[in-house]
Amino acid sequence: MTGGAVRVVVGAGQTDFVPSGMDKGTGLRALSARLGGHVALAVGDTGEDLPVFAGAVISRAPRNADDAVRAAGIPLTRGSYQSGLTQACAALLGHRPGSCPLCRLPVLAPRTAALCGVLGLRENGVRGLATRTALLTAATATHNRR
């Protein structure tokens, strides 16, 4: 079909089309060279992410990482998905993201906070889903009473 110019990478809920001979490491190395810096943190959960770990000062994989990442010996976070990303960022920052004045999140409007809560329900997979749903329900109910 593509004459070998493109390879198909099937992921969880997505499909990527990548030029043959290229990978995530290729792009990251090019960006790093162009910016004149180094890669401070690499986070990934599949074998497709392995090339980005090579040049990073800190490498982490969320708990949901596949067998290829685990076999490569990349340190795993306790959390999965976005929760794991947050923990990986903490390894770089030296503290939980959002806990200092520099990286603290802005106060969100109630509707925006509710939307972010819905989008974040599965940020650690199904683990903690019930708790997050209860907290979101309580926050929404409190807002609606005002």
N, CA, C and O atoms as a GROMACS GRO file, in nm:
protein
  584
    1MET      N    1   0.081  -0.120   0.000
    1MET     CA    2   0.000   0.000   0.000
    1MET      C    3   0.086   0.126   0.000
    1MET      O    4   0.073   0.211  -0.089
    2THR      N    5   0.173   0.139   0.099
    2THR     CA    6   0.254   0.261   0.110
    2THR      C    7   0.394   0.240   0.055
    2THR      O    8   0.478   0.330   0.060
    3GLY      N    9   0.420   0.122   0.002
    3GLY     CA   10   0.552   0.093  -0.052
    3GLY      C   11   0.659   0.088   0.056
    3GLY      O   12   0.778   0.105   0.027
    4GLY      N   13   0.617   0.065   0.179
    4GLY     CA   14   0.713   0.058   0.289
    4GLY      C   15   0.755   0.194   0.342
    4GLY      O   16   0.842   0.201   0.428
    5ALA      N   17   0.695   0.301   0.292
    5ALA     CA   18   0.733   0.435   0.338
    5ALA      C   19   0.676   0.469   0.475
    5ALA      O   20   0.727   0.558   0.544
    6VAL      N   21   0.571   0.396   0.515
    6VAL     CA   22   0.504   0.424   0.641
    6VAL      C   23   0.482   0.293   0.714
    6VAL      O   24   0.451   0.191   0.653
    7ARG      N   25   0.498   0.296   0.846
    7ARG     CA   26   0.463   0.179   0.926
    7ARG      C   27   0.346   0.216   1.016
    7ARG      O   28   0.331   0.331   1.058
    8VAL      N   29   0.265   0.117   1.046
    8VAL     CA   30   0.146   0.138   1.128
    8VAL      C   31   0.176   0.091   1.270
    8VAL      O   32   0.224  -0.020   1.291
    9VAL      N   33   0.147   0.177   1.366
    9VAL     CA   34   0.167   0.146   1.507
    9VAL      C   35   0.031   0.150   1.574
    9VAL      O   36  -0.028   0.257   1.590
   10VAL      N   37  -0.019   0.033   1.613
   10VAL     CA   38  -0.150   0.024   1.677
   10VAL      C   39  -0.130   0.040   1.827
   10VAL      O   40  -0.053  -0.034   1.889
   11GLY      N   41  -0.202   0.136   1.885
   11GLY     CA   42  -0.192   0.160   2.029
   11GLY      C   43  -0.326   0.143   2.095
   11GLY      O   44  -0.424   0.102   2.032
   12ALA      N   45  -0.331   0.176   2.223
   12ALA     CA   46  -0.455   0.167   2.300
   12ALA      C   47  -0.545   0.284   2.261
   12ALA      O   48  -0.520   0.398   2.301
   13GLY      N   49  -0.648   0.256   2.183
   13GLY     CA   50  -0.741   0.360   2.143
   13GLY      C   51  -0.690   0.453   2.035
   13GLY      O   52  -0.749   0.558   2.012
   14GLN      N   53  -0.582   0.417   1.970
   14GLN     CA   54  -0.528   0.503   1.864
   14GLN      C   55  -0.445   0.421   1.768
   14GLN      O   56  -0.400   0.312   1.800
   15THR      N   57  -0.424   0.475   1.650
   15THR     CA   58  -0.335   0.415   1.552
   15THR      C   59  -0.247   0.527   1.498
   15THR      O   60  -0.298   0.630   1.454
   16ASP      N   61  -0.117   0.506   1.500
   16ASP     CA   62  -0.022   0.605   1.449
   16ASP      C   63   0.035   0.556   1.317
   16ASP      O   64   0.055   0.436   1.297
   17PHE      N   65   0.061   0.648   1.228
   17PHE     CA   66   0.127   0.619   1.101
   17PHE      C   67   0.260   0.692   1.105
   17PHE      O   68   0.265   0.815   1.111
   18VAL      N   69   0.369   0.615   1.101
   18VAL     CA   70   0.502   0.669   1.123
   18VAL      C   71   0.588   0.645   0.999
   18VAL      O   72   0.586   0.534   0.944
   19PRO      N   73   0.663   0.745   0.954
   19PRO     CA   74   0.753   0.722   0.841
   19PRO      C   75   0.853   0.610   0.874
   19PRO      O   76   0.907   0.607   0.985
   20SER      N   77   0.876   0.521   0.781
   20SER     CA   78   0.972   0.413   0.804
   20SER      C   79   1.109   0.472   0.834
   20SER      O   80   1.148   0.574   0.777
   21GLY      N   81   1.179   0.408   0.923
   21GLY     CA   82   1.312   0.455   0.962
   21GLY      C   83   1.310   0.564   1.067
   21GLY      O   84   1.415   0.613   1.108
   22MET      N   85   1.193   0.602   1.111
   22MET     CA   86   1.181   0.707   1.214
   22MET      C   87   1.117   0.645   1.338
   22MET      O   88   1.040   0.549   1.328
   23ASP      N   89   1.149   0.701   1.453
   23ASP     CA   90   1.083   0.662   1.576
   23ASP      C   91   1.079   0.783   1.668
   23ASP      O   92   1.126   0.890   1.631
   24LYS      N   93   1.025   0.766   1.785
   24LYS     CA   94   1.013   0.878   1.877
   24LYS      C   95   1.149   0.934   1.917
   24LYS      O   96   1.164   1.054   1.937
   25GLY      N   97   1.248   0.847   1.927
   25GLY     CA   98   1.383   0.891   1.961
   25GLY      C   99   1.442   0.981   1.854
   25GLY      O  100   1.512   1.077   1.885
   26THR      N  101   1.415   0.950   1.728
   26THR     CA  102   1.464   1.031   1.616
   26THR      C  103   1.415   1.174   1.630
   26THR      O  104   1.492   1.269   1.620
   27GLY      N  105   1.286   1.188   1.652
   27GLY     CA  106   1.228   1.321   1.667
   27GLY      C  107   1.278   1.394   1.791
   27GLY      O  108   1.305   1.514   1.786
   28LEU      N  109   1.289   1.322   1.901
   28LEU     CA  110   1.335   1.384   2.025
   28LEU      C  111   1.480   1.430   2.015
   28LEU      O  112   1.515   1.537   2.063
   29ARG      N  113   1.564   1.348   1.953
   29ARG     CA  114   1.705   1.387   1.934
   29ARG      C  115   1.715   1.511   1.845
   29ARG      O  116   1.795   1.600   1.872
   30ALA      N  117   1.634   1.517   1.740
   30ALA     CA  118   1.636   1.633   1.651
   30ALA      C  119   1.591   1.759   1.725
   30ALA      O  120   1.653   1.865   1.711
   31LEU      N  121   1.486   1.748   1.804
   31LEU     CA  122   1.437   1.862   1.881
   31LEU      C  123   1.541   1.907   1.983
   31LEU      O  124   1.568   2.027   1.995
   32SER      N  125   1.598   1.813   2.054
   32SER     CA  126   1.699   1.844   2.155
   32SER      C  127   1.819   1.915   2.092
   32SER      O  128   1.870   2.013   2.147
   33ALA      N  129   1.864   1.866   1.978
   33ALA     CA  130   1.977   1.929   1.909
   33ALA      C  131   1.942   2.070   1.865
   33ALA      O  132   2.022   2.162   1.877
   34ARG      N  133   1.821   2.087   1.814
   34ARG     CA  134   1.779   2.218   1.767
   34ARG      C  135   1.769   2.319   1.882
   34ARG      O  136   1.800   2.436   1.865
   35LEU      N  137   1.725   2.271   1.997
   35LEU     CA  138   1.713   2.358   2.114
   35LEU      C  139   1.844   2.374   2.189
   35LEU      O  140   1.857   2.460   2.276
   36GLY      N  141   1.942   2.290   2.155
   36GLY     CA  142   2.072   2.299   2.220
   36GLY      C  143   2.073   2.252   2.364
   36GLY      O  144   2.151   2.301   2.445
   37GLY      N  145   1.986   2.159   2.395
   37GLY     CA  146   1.978   2.111   2.533
   37GLY      C  147   1.980   1.960   2.540
   37GLY      O  148   2.021   1.892   2.446
   38HIS      N  149   1.936   1.911   2.652
   38HIS     CA  150   1.928   1.767   2.673
   38HIS      C  151   1.787   1.731   2.717
   38HIS      O  152   1.707   1.818   2.751
   39VAL      N  153   1.758   1.603   2.717
   39VAL     CA  154   1.627   1.554   2.760
   39VAL      C  155   1.635   1.525   2.910
   39VAL      O  156   1.707   1.434   2.952
   40ALA      N  157   1.562   1.600   2.988
   40ALA     CA  158   1.566   1.584   3.133
   40ALA      C  159   1.482   1.466   3.178
   40ALA      O  160   1.521   1.394   3.271
   41LEU      N  161   1.365   1.443   3.115
   41LEU     CA  162   1.272   1.340   3.158
   41LEU      C  163   1.208   1.273   3.038
   41LEU      O  164   1.157   1.341   2.948
   42ALA      N  165   1.210   1.142   3.037
   42ALA     CA  166   1.139   1.064   2.934
   42ALA      C  167   1.042   0.971   3.005
   42ALA      O  168   1.080   0.901   3.099
   43VAL      N  169   0.917   0.972   2.960
   43VAL     CA  170   0.814   0.887   3.018
   43VAL      C  171   0.744   0.815   2.904
   43VAL      O  172   0.704   0.877   2.806
   44GLY      N  173   0.728   0.684   2.916
   44GLY     CA  174   0.660   0.608   2.814
   44GLY      C  175   0.615   0.474   2.866
   44GLY      O  176   0.664   0.426   2.968
   45ASP      N  177   0.519   0.414   2.795
   45ASP     CA  178   0.462   0.289   2.844
   45ASP      C  179   0.462   0.175   2.744
   45ASP      O  180   0.412   0.066   2.774
   46THR      N  181   0.517   0.196   2.623
   46THR     CA  182   0.521   0.088   2.524
   46THR      C  183   0.659   0.076   2.462
   46THR      O  184   0.744   0.164   2.477
   47GLY      N  185   0.679  -0.033   2.393
   47GLY     CA  186   0.804  -0.054   2.323
   47GLY      C  187   0.837   0.057   2.225
   47GLY      O  188   0.954   0.083   2.198
   48GLU      N  189   0.735   0.123   2.171
   48GLU     CA  190   0.758   0.237   2.081
   48GLU      C  191   0.828   0.352   2.152
   48GLU      O  192   0.889   0.437   2.087
   49ASP      N  193   0.820   0.355   2.285
   49ASP     CA  194   0.882   0.463   2.362
   49ASP      C  195   1.028   0.435   2.399
   49ASP      O  196   1.097   0.525   2.447
   50LEU      N  197   1.075   0.312   2.379
   50LEU     CA  198   1.211   0.276   2.421
   50LEU      C  199   1.318   0.370   2.366
   50LEU      O  200   1.410   0.404   2.441
   51PRO      N  201   1.312   0.415   2.242
   51PRO     CA  202   1.418   0.504   2.193
   51PRO      C  203   1.428   0.637   2.266
   51PRO      O  204   1.535   0.698   2.263
   52VAL      N  205   1.323   0.685   2.330
   52VAL     CA  206   1.332   0.813   2.400
   52VAL      C  207   1.404   0.801   2.534
   52VAL      O  208   1.456   0.899   2.586
   53PHE      N  209   1.406   0.682   2.589
   53PHE     CA  210   1.469   0.664   2.720
   53PHE      C  211   1.622   0.676   2.712
   53PHE      O  212   1.686   0.716   2.809
   54ALA      N  213   1.679   0.640   2.599
   54ALA     CA  214   1.824   0.632   2.586
   54ALA      C  215   1.897   0.761   2.621
   54ALA      O  216   2.000   0.756   2.688
   55GLY      N  217   1.846   0.874   2.579
   55GLY     CA  218   1.917   0.999   2.602
   55GLY      C  219   1.868   1.081   2.718
   55GLY      O  220   1.916   1.192   2.739
   56ALA      N  221   1.775   1.030   2.795
   56ALA     CA  222   1.716   1.108   2.903
   56ALA      C  223   1.795   1.096   3.032
   56ALA      O  224   1.852   0.991   3.063
   57VAL      N  225   1.798   1.204   3.106
   57VAL     CA  226   1.862   1.202   3.238
   57VAL      C  227   1.781   1.115   3.333
   57VAL      O  228   1.838   1.034   3.407
   58ILE      N  229   1.648   1.130   3.331
   58ILE     CA  230   1.558   1.050   3.415
   58ILE      C  231   1.459   0.980   3.323
   58ILE      O  232   1.399   1.044   3.237
   59SER      N  233   1.442   0.850   3.340
   59SER     CA  234   1.345   0.773   3.263
   59SER      C  235   1.249   0.704   3.360
   59SER      O  236   1.290   0.648   3.461
   60ARG      N  237   1.121   0.711   3.328
   60ARG     CA  238   1.019   0.645   3.409
   60ARG      C  239   0.912   0.588   3.318
   60ARG      O  240   0.889   0.636   3.207
   61ALA      N  241   0.846   0.485   3.368
   61ALA     CA  242   0.733   0.425   3.297
   61ALA      C  243   0.619   0.409   3.398
   61ALA      O  244   0.642   0.366   3.511
   62PRO      N  245   0.497   0.443   3.356
   62PRO     CA  246   0.384   0.421   3.446
   62PRO      C  247   0.360   0.271   3.468
   62PRO      O  248   0.403   0.189   3.388
   63ARG      N  249   0.291   0.239   3.573
   63ARG     CA  250   0.266   0.100   3.613
   63ARG      C  251   0.201   0.019   3.502
   63ARG      O  252   0.216  -0.104   3.499
   64ASN      N  253   0.129   0.082   3.411
   64ASN     CA  254   0.063   0.010   3.303
   64ASN      C  255   0.157  -0.022   3.186
   64ASN      O  256   0.110  -0.067   3.081
   65ALA      N  257   0.287   0.000   3.201
   65ALA     CA  258   0.384  -0.022   3.093
   65ALA      C  259   0.380  -0.166   3.042
   65ALA      O  260   0.352  -0.259   3.118
   66ASP      N  261   0.408  -0.182   2.912
   66ASP     CA  262   0.404  -0.315   2.852
   66ASP      C  263   0.531  -0.394   2.884
   66ASP      O  264   0.624  -0.343   2.946
   67ASP      N  265   0.533  -0.519   2.840
   67ASP     CA  266   0.643  -0.610   2.870
   67ASP      C  267   0.777  -0.562   2.814
   67ASP      O  268   0.881  -0.584   2.876
   68ALA      N  269   0.776  -0.497   2.699
   68ALA     CA  270   0.901  -0.448   2.639
   68ALA      C  271   0.966  -0.343   2.728
   68ALA      O  272   1.088  -0.344   2.746
   69VAL      N  273   0.888  -0.254   2.782
   69VAL     CA  274   0.941  -0.149   2.870
   69VAL      C  275   0.989  -0.210   3.000
   69VAL      O  276   1.094  -0.173   3.051
   70ARG      N  277   0.912  -0.302   3.054
   70ARG     CA  278   0.951  -0.369   3.179
   70ARG      C  279   1.082  -0.446   3.159
   70ARG      O  280   1.169  -0.443   3.246
   71ALA      N  281   1.094  -0.516   3.045
   71ALA     CA  282   1.215  -0.593   3.017
   71ALA      C  283   1.337  -0.503   3.001
   71ALA      O  284   1.450  -0.546   3.027
   72ALA      N  285   1.317  -0.379   2.959
   72ALA     CA  286   1.428  -0.285   2.942
   72ALA      C  287   1.477  -0.230   3.076
   72ALA      O  288   1.579  -0.162   3.082
   73GLY      N  289   1.404  -0.260   3.183
   73GLY     CA  290   1.447  -0.217   3.316
   73GLY      C  291   1.418  -0.072   3.348
   73GLY      O  292   1.480  -0.016   3.438
   74ILE      N  293   1.326  -0.011   3.277
   74ILE     CA  294   1.288   0.128   3.305
   74ILE      C  295   1.215   0.130   3.439
   74ILE      O  296   1.120   0.053   3.458
   75PRO      N  297   1.255   0.217   3.533
   75PRO     CA  298   1.187   0.222   3.662
   75PRO      C  299   1.038   0.254   3.645
   75PRO      O  300   1.001   0.344   3.570
   76LEU      N  301   0.955   0.180   3.716
   76LEU     CA  302   0.810   0.198   3.710
   76LEU      C  303   0.761   0.288   3.823
   76LEU      O  304   0.814   0.286   3.934
   77THR      N  305   0.659   0.368   3.792
   77THR     CA  306   0.592   0.446   3.896
   77THR      C  307   0.487   0.358   3.962
   77THR      O  308   0.452   0.252   3.910
   78ARG      N  309   0.437   0.401   4.076
   78ARG     CA  310   0.331   0.326   4.143
   78ARG      C  311   0.199   0.341   4.069
   78ARG      O  312   0.119   0.248   4.066
   79GLY      N  313   0.176   0.458   4.009
   79GLY     CA  314   0.051   0.484   3.941
   79GLY      C  315   0.057   0.450   3.794
   79GLY      O  316   0.165   0.438   3.735
   80SER      N  317  -0.059   0.434   3.736
   80SER     CA  318  -0.072   0.408   3.593
   80SER      C  319  -0.112   0.535   3.520
   80SER      O  320  -0.155   0.633   3.581
   81TYR      N  321  -0.098   0.532   3.389
   81TYR     CA  322  -0.146   0.638   3.301
   81TYR      C  323  -0.103   0.776   3.351
   81TYR      O  324   0.014   0.797   3.381
   82GLN      N  325  -0.197   0.872   3.362
   82GLN     CA  326  -0.163   1.009   3.399
   82GLN      C  327  -0.113   1.020   3.542
   82GLN      O  328  -0.031   1.106   3.573
   83SER      N  329  -0.161   0.935   3.629
   83SER     CA  330  -0.112   0.934   3.766
   83SER      C  331   0.036   0.898   3.769
   83SER      O  332   0.114   0.956   3.844
   84GLY      N  333   0.074   0.802   3.686
   84GLY     CA  334   0.215   0.766   3.674
   84GLY      C  335   0.298   0.878   3.616
   84GLY      O  336   0.412   0.900   3.658
   85LEU      N  337   0.242   0.950   3.520
   85LEU     CA  338   0.312   1.066   3.462
   85LEU      C  339   0.338   1.171   3.569
   85LEU      O  340   0.447   1.229   3.575
   86THR      N  341   0.239   1.196   3.654
   86THR     CA  342   0.256   1.291   3.764
   86THR      C  343   0.370   1.248   3.855
   86THR      O  344   0.451   1.331   3.896
   87GLN      N  345   0.377   1.119   3.887
   87GLN     CA  346   0.484   1.069   3.973
   87GLN      C  347   0.619   1.079   3.904
   87GLN      O  348   0.720   1.107   3.970
   88ALA      N  349   0.624   1.057   3.774
   88ALA     CA  350   0.749   1.071   3.700
   88ALA      C  351   0.795   1.217   3.703
   88ALA      O  352   0.914   1.245   3.720
   89CYS      N  353   0.702   1.309   3.686
   89CYS     CA  354   0.736   1.452   3.691
   89CYS      C  355   0.789   1.490   3.829
   89CYS      O  356   0.879   1.573   3.840
   90ALA      N  357   0.734   1.429   3.933
   90ALA     CA  358   0.783   1.455   4.069
   90ALA      C  359   0.928   1.412   4.084
   90ALA      O  360   1.004   1.475   4.158
   91ALA      N  361   0.968   1.305   4.015
   91ALA     CA  362   1.107   1.261   4.020
   91ALA      C  363   1.200   1.368   3.962
   91ALA      O  364   1.314   1.384   4.007
   92LEU      N  365   1.152   1.440   3.863
   92LEU     CA  366   1.231   1.547   3.802
   92LEU      C  367   1.230   1.672   3.888
   92LEU      O  368   1.334   1.733   3.912
   93LEU      N  369   1.111   1.711   3.935
   93LEU     CA  370   1.096   1.836   4.009
   93LEU      C  371   1.147   1.829   4.152
   93LEU      O  372   1.190   1.930   4.209
   94GLY      N  373   1.144   1.710   4.211
   94GLY     CA  374   1.180   1.695   4.351
   94GLY      C  375   1.062   1.715   4.444
   94GLY      O  376   1.077   1.712   4.566
   95HIS      N  377   0.944   1.735   4.388
   95HIS     CA  378   0.821   1.748   4.466
   95HIS      C  379   0.703   1.717   4.375
   95HIS      O  380   0.716   1.714   4.253
   96ARG      N  381   0.588   1.694   4.435
   96ARG     CA  382   0.466   1.665   4.356
   96ARG      C  383   0.430   1.788   4.273
   96ARG      O  384   0.423   1.899   4.326
   97PRO      N  385   0.407   1.769   4.143
   97PRO     CA  386   0.368   1.883   4.060
   97PRO      C  387   0.246   1.955   4.117
   97PRO      O  388   0.149   1.892   4.158
   98GLY      N  389   0.255   2.086   4.118
   98GLY     CA  390   0.146   2.168   4.170
   98GLY      C  391   0.159   2.205   4.316
   98GLY      O  392   0.074   2.276   4.369
   99SER      N  393   0.265   2.157   4.382
   99SER     CA  394   0.276   2.182   4.526
   99SER      C  395   0.366   2.301   4.561
   99SER      O  396   0.392   2.326   4.679
  100CYS      N  397   0.413   2.373   4.461
  100CYS     CA  398   0.493   2.492   4.490
  100CYS      C  399   0.434   2.611   4.413
  100CYS      O  400   0.356   2.592   4.320
  101PRO      N  401   0.469   2.733   4.451
  101PRO     CA  402   0.412   2.850   4.384
  101PRO      C  403   0.441   2.855   4.234
  101PRO      O  404   0.360   2.907   4.157
  102LEU      N  405   0.554   2.802   4.192
  102LEU     CA  406   0.590   2.808   4.051
  102LEU      C  407   0.505   2.717   3.963
  102LEU      O  408   0.468   2.754   3.852
  103CYS      N  409   0.472   2.598   4.013
  103CYS     CA  410   0.397   2.504   3.930
  103CYS      C  411   0.254   2.478   3.980
  103CYS      O  412   0.188   2.385   3.934
  104ARG      N  413   0.208   2.560   4.072
  104ARG     CA  414   0.072   2.545   4.125
  104ARG      C  415  -0.031   2.574   4.016
  104ARG      O  416  -0.015   2.667   3.937
  105LEU      N  417  -0.136   2.494   4.012
  105LEU     CA  418  -0.243   2.514   3.916
  105LEU      C  419  -0.324   2.638   3.950
  105LEU      O  420  -0.338   2.672   4.068
  106PRO      N  421  -0.377   2.705   3.851
  106PRO     CA  422  -0.464   2.819   3.880
  106PRO      C  423  -0.597   2.770   3.939
  106PRO      O  424  -0.633   2.654   3.923
  107VAL      N  425  -0.667   2.858   4.005
  107VAL     CA  426  -0.801   2.825   4.055
  107VAL      C  427  -0.892   2.822   3.933
  107VAL      O  428  -0.900   2.918   3.856
  108LEU      N  429  -0.960   2.711   3.917
  108LEU     CA  430  -1.046   2.693   3.801
  108LEU      C  431  -1.190   2.728   3.833
  108LEU      O  432  -1.235   2.712   3.947
  109ALA      N  433  -1.260   2.777   3.733
  109ALA     CA  434  -1.403   2.801   3.748
  109ALA      C  435  -1.470   2.666   3.777
  109ALA      O  436  -1.422   2.563   3.729
  110PRO      N  437  -1.578   2.665   3.853
  110PRO     CA  438  -1.641   2.538   3.890
  110PRO      C  439  -1.673   2.446   3.771
  110PRO      O  440  -1.650   2.325   3.779
  111ARG      N  441  -1.725   2.502   3.664
  111ARG     CA  442  -1.757   2.418   3.547
  111ARG      C  443  -1.630   2.359   3.485
  111ARG      O  444  -1.629   2.244   3.442
  112THR      N  445  -1.524   2.438   3.480
  112THR     CA  446  -1.397   2.390   3.426
  112THR      C  447  -1.340   2.281   3.517
  112THR      O  448  -1.290   2.180   3.469
  113ALA      N  449  -1.347   2.303   3.648
  113ALA     CA  450  -1.299   2.202   3.743
  113ALA      C  451  -1.378   2.072   3.728
  113ALA      O  452  -1.320   1.963   3.735
  114ALA      N  453  -1.509   2.084   3.708
  114ALA     CA  454  -1.592   1.964   3.691
  114ALA      C  455  -1.552   1.890   3.563
  114ALA      O  456  -1.541   1.767   3.564
  115LEU      N  457  -1.530   1.962   3.455
  115LEU     CA  458  -1.488   1.899   3.329
  115LEU      C  459  -1.353   1.830   3.346
  115LEU      O  460  -1.336   1.716   3.301
  116CYS      N  461  -1.259   1.897   3.411
  116CYS     CA  462  -1.128   1.835   3.436
  116CYS      C  463  -1.143   1.711   3.523
  116CYS      O  464  -1.072   1.612   3.504
  117GLY      N  465  -1.235   1.716   3.618
  117GLY     CA  466  -1.261   1.600   3.703
  117GLY      C  467  -1.313   1.481   3.623
  117GLY      O  468  -1.272   1.367   3.644
  118VAL      N  469  -1.405   1.509   3.531
  118VAL     CA  470  -1.458   1.402   3.446
  118VAL      C  471  -1.348   1.346   3.358
  118VAL      O  472  -1.334   1.224   3.346
  119LEU      N  473  -1.268   1.433   3.297
  119LEU     CA  474  -1.160   1.387   3.210
  119LEU      C  475  -1.054   1.308   3.287
  119LEU      O  476  -0.987   1.222   3.230
  120GLY      N  477  -1.040   1.338   3.416
  120GLY     CA  478  -0.940   1.271   3.497
  120GLY      C  479  -0.987   1.148   3.571
  120GLY      O  480  -0.911   1.088   3.646
  121LEU      N  481  -1.113   1.108   3.551
  121LEU     CA  482  -1.166   0.994   3.626
  121LEU      C  483  -1.081   0.868   3.608
  121LEU      O  484  -1.064   0.792   3.704
  122ARG      N  485  -1.028   0.844   3.490
  122ARG     CA  486  -0.954   0.720   3.465
  122ARG      C  487  -0.803   0.744   3.458
  122ARG      O  488  -0.731   0.665   3.397
  123GLU      N  489  -0.755   0.852   3.520
  123GLU     CA  490  -0.613   0.884   3.506
  123GLU      C  491  -0.521   0.784   3.575
  123GLU      O  492  -0.399   0.790   3.557
  124ASN      N  493  -0.574   0.694   3.652
  124ASN     CA  494  -0.495   0.587   3.710
  124ASN      C  495  -0.558   0.452   3.673
  124ASN      O  496  -0.555   0.358   3.752
  125GLY      N  497  -0.615   0.444   3.554
  125GLY     CA  498  -0.686   0.324   3.513
  125GLY      C  499  -0.813   0.312   3.594
  125GLY      O  500  -0.871   0.413   3.634
  126VAL      N  501  -0.857   0.190   3.619
  126VAL     CA  502  -0.980   0.172   3.697
  126VAL      C  503  -0.953   0.181   3.846
  126VAL      O  504  -1.045   0.194   3.927
  127ARG      N  505  -0.824   0.175   3.883
  127ARG     CA  506  -0.786   0.188   4.023
  127ARG      C  507  -0.824   0.327   4.072
  127ARG      O  508  -0.782   0.427   4.014
  128GLY      N  509  -0.900   0.335   4.174
  128GLY     CA  510  -0.941   0.462   4.232
  128GLY      C  511  -1.059   0.527   4.161
  128GLY      O  512  -1.097   0.639   4.197
  129LEU      N  513  -1.117   0.460   4.062
  129LEU     CA  514  -1.228   0.517   3.987
  129LEU      C  515  -1.347   0.548   4.077
  129LEU      O  516  -1.409   0.654   4.065
  130ALA      N  517  -1.379   0.457   4.167
  130ALA     CA  518  -1.494   0.479   4.256
  130ALA      C  519  -1.471   0.600   4.345
  130ALA      O  520  -1.561   0.681   4.364
  131THR      N  521  -1.351   0.613   4.400
  131THR     CA  522  -1.319   0.727   4.487
  131THR      C  523  -1.326   0.858   4.410
  131THR      O  524  -1.384   0.955   4.458
  132ARG      N  525  -1.267   0.860   4.290
  132ARG     CA  526  -1.268   0.982   4.209
  132ARG      C  527  -1.412   1.020   4.170
  132ARG      O  528  -1.447   1.138   4.168
  133THR      N  529  -1.493   0.920   4.139
  133THR     CA  530  -1.633   0.946   4.103
  133THR      C  531  -1.708   1.005   4.222
  133THR      O  532  -1.785   1.099   4.206
  134ALA      N  533  -1.685   0.951   4.341
  134ALA     CA  534  -1.751   1.002   4.461
  134ALA      C  535  -1.708   1.146   4.490
  134ALA      O  536  -1.791   1.229   4.525
  135LEU      N  537  -1.579   1.174   4.476
  135LEU     CA  538  -1.529   1.310   4.501
  135LEU      C  539  -1.587   1.409   4.398
  135LEU      O  540  -1.624   1.520   4.434
  136LEU      N  541  -1.593   1.367   4.274
  136LEU     CA  542  -1.650   1.454   4.170
  136LEU      C  543  -1.798   1.479   4.195
  136LEU      O  544  -1.846   1.591   4.179
  137THR      N  545  -1.870   1.375   4.234
  137THR     CA  546  -2.013   1.388   4.264
  137THR      C  547  -2.035   1.484   4.380
  137THR      O  548  -2.124   1.569   4.376
  138ALA      N  549  -1.953   1.470   4.484
  138ALA     CA  550  -1.965   1.557   4.601
  138ALA      C  551  -1.933   1.702   4.564
  138ALA      O  552  -2.003   1.794   4.607
  139ALA      N  553  -1.830   1.723   4.486
  139ALA     CA  554  -1.792   1.859   4.445
  139ALA      C  555  -1.902   1.922   4.360
  139ALA      O  556  -1.933   2.040   4.376
  140THR      N  557  -1.959   1.845   4.271
  140THR     CA  558  -2.067   1.895   4.185
  140THR      C  559  -2.190   1.929   4.266
  140THR      O  560  -2.255   2.031   4.244
  141ALA      N  561  -2.224   1.841   4.362
  141ALA     CA  562  -2.340   1.865   4.447
  141ALA      C  563  -2.321   1.990   4.532
  141ALA      O  564  -2.414   2.068   4.549
  142THR      N  565  -2.200   2.010   4.585
  142THR     CA  566  -2.172   2.128   4.665
  142THR      C  567  -2.187   2.254   4.581
  142THR      O  568  -2.245   2.352   4.627
  143HIS      N  569  -2.135   2.251   4.459
  143HIS     CA  570  -2.145   2.367   4.370
  143HIS      C  571  -2.292   2.397   4.335
  143HIS      O  572  -2.332   2.513   4.331
  144ASN      N  573  -2.369   2.294   4.309
  144ASN     CA  574  -2.508   2.311   4.270
  144ASN      C  575  -2.596   2.366   4.382
  144ASN      O  576  -2.701   2.425   4.356
  145ARG      N  577  -2.553   2.348   4.509
  145ARG     CA  578  -2.631   2.400   4.622
  145ARG      C  579  -2.611   2.549   4.641
  145ARG      O  580  -2.690   2.614   4.709
  146ARG      N  581  -2.507   2.604   4.580
  146ARG     CA  582  -2.477   2.748   4.600
  146ARG      C  583  -2.570   2.834   4.522
  146ARG      O  584  -2.560   2.956   4.527
   0.00000   0.00000   0.00000
